[in-house]
Amino acid sequence: MRPAHPTEQAVGMEYYVTDADGVGGHLREDDEEFRVRELERFDTEPVDAPTDAYPHLVFRATLRGWDTNDFASRVSDALGISRERVNWAGTKDKYAVTTQLFSVYGADPDDLPDVNGAELEVLGRAGRNLEFGDLAGNAFTLVVSDPEQPDNAAAITNELQAFGGLENAVDGDDEPTPVGVPNFFGQQRFGSRRPVTHEVGLEIVRGDWKGAVMAYLGRPADAEPESTQDARTFVEETEDWQEALEGFPNRLRYERSMLHGLVECEGEPEPDDFRAALERVPSNLQRLFVHAAQSYAFNQMLSKRLERGLPFDRPVAGDVVCFADTDAPDELELPDTDRLQRVDDRRVDSVTRHCERGRAFVTAPLVGTDTELADGEQGEIEREVLADLDLEPGDFDLPGEFYSSGTRRAILVRTDLEVGLEPLSLSFALPKGSYATVMAREFLKVDPVDLG
């Protein structure tokens, strides 16, 4: 275990679990060198199935240079239908080659447009549209460009195998190696160049609406253009909303929308005015603020568990575990956080056996109104983190999109890893909600900006 990059420490990822030096380099030299393929669990009927019972056309798309939302809009525009009739299970980045499912209500195969940068394969029909729950996970192949010490990959792989409790697993020279990594929320959750999303969320959960707005408008980052840094500094120093609005670049449309709301206030804005300014941004971003605060606390809990030397691959007394989703694809261990069990002294050994077989997973909370904290040492960690952040579960009883009941999340993600050498590449699969960068960061050990 060694200290992480300072930018990662700022979002709660205090450590790398591997001691070996990183290979260096960077990801996403080219879109073709970052590939993502959805692991699907969605059944379809033949394409000639009756459209009254199966009105949704399902197709697989391999996309280059398209993010999911923009591609869906392109399809709906070409078909002359509402964007709401195009659905998918997981959102993907445009700076990659991505393969994923889409469903379109009321479309026929011949209706689908030819789209530059997209290869479409019609799979059949379905009685309902795709939803987030239909995504089991994703398979990744990442190429490391310009590695400085590629030979270090072998030592890192061995350490990750041990961390996952998999050192006795059988793997041959030509077979993938089973490994484990902490299930941190990656830098993308908080912002790679300006990681403040969780800071906004923490202010919201503490009830400081003005503090939340100022965290979003202000707090300039060195990675931003100088004009943006100047605009953020000005609004922090003056709170002159009108002049700040005139100085904020047009590309910062969410910041400008907040400022418009504050300019429209009569007199000095009240707390409710700051809340209203926050609510001018899209609802998914409002939810993301609070989710990022939960994710930051979760990352902190994992870091403190590492500090205490507690295992990630098996429980200690007081832990809360979840069980495996039995419908997961063969290449995935997929936790089902709706099936929880508290582990007391009598159950440690039996639950450990379940964890060894991939049937159970130790969890930590994404804190919300319904959260029940663990007992034992993990419970001490959870309470310590919340106390340091001045939070408690009841604080998440918030209005509108800011409300969260919370859930739990596995603290370890295990997968079969294949390391290619010429070029250096990492191929692995992760359950939905886990980040490819939690694997890549252990190998590269670089500034998160270089992880893409």
PyMOL commands that set and color helices and strands:
alter all, ss='L'
color gray80, all
select helices_A, chain A and resi 6-9+31-33+68-79+83-85+109-111+132-134+150-163+187-189+197-205+209-217+226-238+241-247+253-263+271-278+283-308+345-356+376-388+393-396+400-402+437-444+448-451
alter helices_A, ss='H'
color red, helices_A
select strands_A, chain A and resi 2-3+15-16+34-40+56-64+86-88+97-105+118-126+135-143+177-182+320-324+335-342+360-366+407-410+412-421+424-431
alter strands_A, ss='S'
color yellow, strands_A
deselect
rebuild
show_as cartoon
